[in-house]
Structure formats: C-alpha cells, structure tokens
C-alpha cells in the first residue's frame, strides 16, 4: 500500500540514546539535562498520540552534535476515493446553495 512520509530534520545539538528512548513520553524534555529551553514536554507526546490514532508511529534518528530527523508515515489507501467523494459533495452543496456536512468514512 502506498504511504506518505512526512519528515522534519534539524542541525541542532542532537540527542543521546537515553533521550531518544524517552522523548515521546509525557512531560519529558531532552533539555532537562542542560536546562536551556522552556516548555512542558507535552508536544511530542501529543504528536505520538495523534499518529497512533491514525495508525502510525512517529520515529526519529539523532546523533549528538549533528542533529535530529523525525518522521511518520500515513497510508494512502482510499485517498482518491475520499477526494472524489468530497469533490462530489462540494459540487452538490454549491448547486443547492446549502452547507454540507461531510460524513466520515468508516474504517473496516
């Protein structure tokens, strides 16, 4: 099945392996070891939660002194069908002059 990969890289300070293992946990901040940044440590935990609900898992590769790359992949199955259904609904709405409520596609 085709997949969409979204990737973000930086050339920051990178992370050591213990931080990489914990980075998606709630309230964990890699900066805790150097005390240089502010934040709650929830951002990547929220990302992980959203990705898991979409059937994906965020991943990373990092090297201290080099930088970090985060990525996730999403399945593209049915994306063409969904797009066609959305366009058809918009066309019906435009023709009728009404506001449409687009039903969500059920999985399974």
C-alpha positions as CSV (number, residue, x, y, z in Angstrom):
1,X,0.0,0.0,0.0
2,X,1.4,3.4,-0.8
3,X,2.3,5.6,2.1
4,X,3.0,9.3,2.6
5,X,6.2,10.1,4.6
6,X,6.5,13.4,6.4
7,X,10.0,14.2,7.7
8,X,11.5,17.1,9.6
9,X,15.2,17.5,10.2
10,X,17.4,19.9,12.0
11,X,21.1,20.5,12.5
12,X,20.7,21.2,16.2
13,X,22.6,19.6,19.1
14,X,21.1,16.2,18.5
15,X,20.1,13.7,21.3
16,X,21.9,10.8,23.0
17,X,20.2,7.4,23.0
18,X,18.7,7.6,26.5
19,X,16.9,10.8,25.5
20,X,15.8,9.2,22.2
21,X,14.1,6.4,24.0
22,X,12.1,8.8,26.3
23,X,11.5,11.8,24.0
24,X,7.8,10.8,23.1
25,X,6.9,10.4,26.8
26,X,4.7,13.0,28.5
27,X,6.5,15.8,30.3
28,X,9.9,14.6,29.2
29,X,12.3,17.2,27.8
30,X,15.7,16.4,26.5
31,X,16.7,19.9,27.6
32,X,16.3,18.8,31.2
33,X,19.9,17.8,31.1
34,X,21.1,21.3,30.1
35,X,18.3,23.5,31.4
36,X,18.4,25.8,28.4
37,X,14.8,25.7,27.0
38,X,11.4,26.3,28.3
39,X,8.4,24.0,27.7
40,X,6.1,21.4,29.3
41,X,7.4,18.4,27.5
42,X,4.0,17.6,26.0
43,X,4.5,18.4,22.3
44,X,5.9,15.1,21.1
45,X,3.7,13.1,23.4
46,X,0.7,14.7,21.7
47,X,2.2,14.0,18.3
48,X,2.7,10.4,19.2
49,X,-1.0,10.1,20.4
50,X,-2.3,11.7,17.2
51,X,-0.1,9.5,15.0
52,X,-1.2,6.3,16.8
53,X,-4.8,7.2,16.2
54,X,-4.0,7.4,12.5
55,X,-2.3,4.0,12.5
56,X,1.2,5.4,12.5
57,X,4.1,5.8,14.9
58,X,6.5,8.7,15.0
59,X,10.1,7.8,14.6
60,X,13.5,9.5,14.9
61,X,17.1,9.2,14.3
62,X,19.5,11.5,16.1
63,X,23.2,12.0,16.7
64,X,24.7,14.3,19.3
65,X,26.5,17.3,17.6
66,X,24.8,16.5,14.2
67,X,21.1,16.9,14.6
68,X,17.8,15.0,14.6
69,X,15.3,13.8,12.0
70,X,11.7,13.0,13.0
71,X,9.3,11.3,10.6
72,X,5.9,9.5,10.4
73,X,4.2,7.6,7.6
74,X,0.5,7.6,6.7
75,X,-1.3,5.1,4.5
76,X,-2.7,6.5,1.3
77,X,-5.3,3.7,0.8
78,X,-8.6,5.1,-0.3
79,X,-7.3,8.7,-0.6
80,X,-8.5,9.0,-4.2
81,X,-12.0,7.7,-3.3
82,X,-12.2,10.1,-0.3
83,X,-11.1,13.1,-2.5
84,X,-13.7,12.2,-5.2
85,X,-16.5,11.9,-2.6
86,X,-15.5,15.3,-1.1
87,X,-15.5,17.0,-4.5
88,X,-18.9,15.4,-5.4
89,X,-20.4,16.7,-2.1
90,X,-19.0,20.2,-2.6
91,X,-20.5,20.2,-6.1
92,X,-23.9,19.2,-4.7
93,X,-23.6,21.9,-2.0
94,X,-22.6,24.6,-4.4
95,X,-25.5,23.7,-6.7
96,X,-28.0,23.8,-3.8
97,X,-26.5,26.8,-2.1
98,X,-26.6,24.9,1.2
99,X,-23.9,24.0,3.8
100,X,-22.8,20.4,3.6
101,X,-21.9,18.1,6.5
102,X,-19.5,15.6,5.1
103,X,-19.8,12.2,6.8
104,X,-16.6,10.5,7.9
105,X,-15.6,7.3,6.2
106,X,-15.8,4.3,8.5
107,X,-12.8,2.1,8.8
108,X,-13.1,-1.7,8.3
